[in-house]
Amino acid sequence: MAETTTGASAAEPLLHRLEWTVLKRLDGLLQGDYRTLWRGAGLDLADLREYQHADDVRHIDWNVTARLQQPHVRQFTEDRELSAWFLLDLSGSIDFGSSDRTKLGLSEGFVAALARLLTRHGNRVGAILYHPGAADPRQRLQVLPPGLGRVQVLQLLARMRNPPKPAARGRDGSAAPTRLGDLLGLAEGMLRRRSLVFVVSDFISDPGWQTPLGRLARRHEVLAVRLVDPLELALPDFGLLTVEDAETGEQLLVDTQDPGFRQRFEALTAEHEDTLQAQWQQAGVDVLELATDEDLLAALLRYVALRRQRARAASGHRLPAALCTPVGVTAAA
């Protein structure tokens, strides 16, 4: 408890700064229609649209269907009080950044801004924090139950800033692998009420996570938030360089001046990006990419604009084409 209190005090300056630089701007954009940003489980009828694959058949309006000879479903305005969950990947690769900010710092800023924005409107936020490298297996998945207010946000940030004691590396120097499927599987079993779910990760993981992510997206409003550093996408000319895999601990001496190495690196990066896009496509989720070298406020403003566009489009439970195609392309591009 003492560590949590200390962590909350340390997080106070970050949250205070975001409240002045980010939240006031976002609040102004959301005033008046923030309730219509979320379509789903509510009581107020918002619109009718044609039935789409995977829609809940209980929402079919049979009178309209009979008149138009085409199945139509009802859309409802989401309840004003919603529950939001942050599924946070806090594996070794998250604590990396080639500039002044790491992916962990970027994750903290995003979580603080969105969580405080939601709690300011009376919504509950909770989190599941994933520490695959924790020495105690019971601490690898930590749950912060949903709560209200500023104190809840500070508690969440404190949890992010106070990871459990890491496990010793194996004889071969390797660390515990990251399996996002474990995090998503726990969330799938826990989240009973329809919720807004942010999966915040760099998606550097063992394969297989897209299946539980897809199941989660069928029951909840899911946004995959990918954290990325420019150095992971393009390798500058540094000459001889020792690199370490933050997930496994493996070290390798590389020559970044070697054209053949740079070509192989670019090919592997392109292959990885294609694989990620295919996995997001398979899961059927929307993706927001956040880079460590970009302004967080600008990215959040674009995200809010896309949510507003989604609410006006009335074209289904997916985001409009501006965000959905192609899947995996950064929403902040």
Summary of the structure (lengths in Angstrom):
residues: 333
radius of gyration: 21.0
end to end distance: 41.2
largest distance: 71.2
contacts: 1020
relative contact order: 0.14
helix: 45%
strand: 22%
